[in-house]
Amino acid sequence: MITHKEAIPPETLQKLDLAKKEFEKAAALSDDERGAESQYMLAEIQYQQKNYTKAETLIFELANHFA
């Protein structure tokens, strides 16, 4: 059985990890559209990595914090 981490090339995982760090900073520092978009992108990354529960949690946090 292949896990999602094995299906994604290592260089892509490294880029996603870097992107997650940057989006986390932006989401934490901004209460406007930029913060909301960063939170959405964090959820998108989790979804792409098949972390569906975490992606769902981030979307609900987005709705509660930025709505």
C-alpha positions, 0 to 999 in steps of 0.5 A: 500500500502506498501512503500519500507521502510516498505518492508525492515527490520529496521535493514537492513535500519540501515546497509544501512544508515551506508554503505551510510555514509562510501561510501559517505566519500570514494567517496569524498576522493578518485579520483581513483578506490576506489572512483568510486566503492564507488560512484557505491555502493551509486547508488546501494543502492539507486536503492535497495531502489527504489530511481531510479531517485537518482540512475540514477543521481549518475551513471551519476555523476560516469561517469562524475567524474571518466571516 
